[in-house]
Amino acid sequence: MPFVGDHCKNLTTLECKFNVKCLIDNADDFVQAFTQLDKLKCIRMLLIHRNKQKTAINLFEIINSLPEEINEIHLFAKPRWNREQNIPMSVQRFRNLRKLTSVGLCLNLQEIADITTLVHLNIGLYDTHPNLSLFDKLVSLEYIDLMTSMTKCIYVGAISTKILNTIFCTCKNLKHLDIPYGPYDVSKIPRKKWINFQNLQHLGISCDIMPDLANTIVEYCKNLKHLRITSNNKMDTALKKLTELKNLECLILYGLDELPDESINAISTNCKKLKRLEIPDCCIRRSINAELLCSPSALDELSKLQYLEHLDLNDVRNLYDSTIIAIANNCKNLKSLDIQDCTSLTETALVALTNLENLHKLNVSNLDITTDSFLIKLKGLKELHCDECKEITDAGIIKFIKNNPDLKKISVGGIYNITTDMVIAADQATKNRTNGIILHIMGCSSSIKEASKSIITSQWLVVKKI
């Protein structure tokens, strides 16, 4: 870091990754370097620490050494820090700060409430933040993300209906709002307050959407392009109403155990601009007497979504070959597909996938029908998840890696047929890469991970257990 401070004094943007121990042991060097970078406008810092590391991260002096005129501070901890532990730091002096990110770090947020220049706020709220008045003065906010890369169903007790109401009343320029599952009740927000969200393009909420709320969203949020709803209850009528959002490009539905075929038909017919659809962990049923849908599947209608690029059908329990074949034939822009745990599929569906020339990411984990003969037919992939596919062997994975020179990640957890031969071949296949892409092989056994240390000579290969 001293080298950067001495030789890069005109630097305006800095992206860096540090081990926390290094940060703690060399704090004075960081302070000196950042003090010299007085033209810095944006910093992105990734802090890596061990799970068992208990030493607190004290960022006070380091952050305080950044130039007062800085516009963006983005901090990430990997893995996430203990949510009960506040991280000593201060951003109070940065009166021109426009964007602030804190992912995996539990900060003292009260002083942030006075930085009225903020337009972008991406932070985690924890139970250690009671009686929060963070949003009372932040009238310029256009972007609020309180998810901070959380799992989709985590519960955050600090987000109350009162806080949500404050956001609705104060943040009238909001274009992006994403909040996790919590004790708030969206239905208690007065209907007239939704008029403040006319510019909203991204909405992520966790609640039971009733028809009245769906009508309100459709009426006032006509510019919505991205909608994520996490709900544990049926929302048949409400979901049909939400498909009237004509500009919708992304629809994500979590927590729904069942979806009626009428809802699938409404999505397929009305959401013509849809590029991303995620409806994992559900079962499609008939609308009459709640009978489970049998072949032909209403899911075949999804093939009407010709602009679809990302589709998540993970553990959709009555997904059949006909749907995959229809999608492969009609959704030619598809880049990402997740069919993990869809055990009703046969090899016929997998063969159809080889026709998707733009497919870059595929998840076929826990599908016993996945074999070497399928893998060697795949071309152009950048990411493959084939965990627990017990029919796969070294031969199939080796050929797959050779056929996909832009491959960034392959996950092979729970496949007991693979050996160090896979690592040896991957090392040879990546050694002469000129595209600058590092291949990460994930999910290897402890023995293969250990053996890889003496095998790997390629700078473009990394082997990990998880």
Steps between C-alpha positions, in 0.01 A plus 500: 500500500782753564605453134151606382508803729844608375453443126126536426418840643257585217292188561123568501367143532650216704385138526690285749483174695671446834530234764365643826813397689711693251272799542532492878875440506575774245239760585755783509611421144141515377439831677814649347410378150140621507614838632715539187214405265325835536333480156324172578127515423402132527632204701384137498659288772451125552602373845582130522504336843491150642179371652673438835666840507373693803712814475277801443541697179582858598463711189478837674848637423514343155163637383571832667815535288302502175461840331211705634363559148464130417170411329479122536599252773421131444602248768452123479589230755542139395371294664244717676620634838326414823175695480508579872832680472509868408795601282668818629510755219365844418371656178373820657767723349421406138243766417511436124445126534246382243535121513559281806515119511560280803448130429577252777598771749279615786545878522376768735251662267377805687761738360413386146157654554655848477673449164224655293707483178454121481322372190610134529489296822578127513529385863393227738255569782532275802324445829776715654335802333188561716285811461674586177440849358737459208275622219341807659728750318623304198273673251738458203514120508430331168635156591438301822617140532475344846547143376882519486529168314297320766332169442151556369303410814712636786298688764616848606317621808625859473282580198163611633187643338598838648836494319332397177247782536787747552659382174169550317459851642859624470663335199285639220771459234539129560566277199628189681369347824601152617426389857518155665239307693404677823219597738375779274155500337491658154119499500502758781673759282225751406401468137561871434868461602565275201476803273854583621624183328406594145868489398559158656660251261615229744290368791592208724272429799388214722129497575168338420378687193123540506303622195464854642877536541559357152258756357687779680839387368368477144336843525792696646812307398455490125874526439586182689747281313612271783261344753598254774238368740563256783173358632389187680135526398309459175470812288305374199284806422766746611767343281277517193450871571876558535559359151333818373826686571585554136864594549587198716831340398569297814256304718623304803259303720637333814324296766198393293438128541241501222423706193177464303524435128300821443784700654754333270276579203468863613878536532556342158233710329537840666869535592629532146817685601606250766872419499527330841252264667560314827230272641698240700375239748139491387245272339267601217138406568173518316263776599212255543491323836870568551585188298870465424576573138589202285628490144472705287651757732392863511870571537531439126345845460819658636651438157298803382744723691734550205720759678566274799867491602492353854264227617496336845280189526697347788297221662183569303345167577300437184736632237499267199704452184242682286569829680877480459464403134263792435732744677805369312317542169361849563703684767815546297631783720515281811833547681432338838286201597452331839324161498659359815292228670249483212486121514210459255733585213664240276807498277281629216471837676875524552570426134267788404710738709800448274315708237517815715797675343495797740482292820784601734385372839331168577401323823415130468593404857333191652390370161610138462427523128804727459776291342835541328333473159293810581792700638718451195226649278490830690681792335540866593429462873659727760349338810372148569352355819480121493522414870378154604483383137633157581530371143764758408866393487841656444473434127183706459621795707841505328343505154250766614779728627688464172187579297425815700810721505313794658382291796527695828342258746400135528350356819546126553406445865385150594632332185706207625619380158743789453871479585815706473502410130242777459735752661796387289300538178351835609850625575614412148185641339528838670878542501509679166182705537526844342153629596601591856225279648574301817319165525365420847423133569272498804380227735803271481574256779762586761742247353472641147531855632818407690650307208432789262756714683785294352328444164396846385750698296248709306435854624149468356376217725368498858365193685274548804304278735190721503 
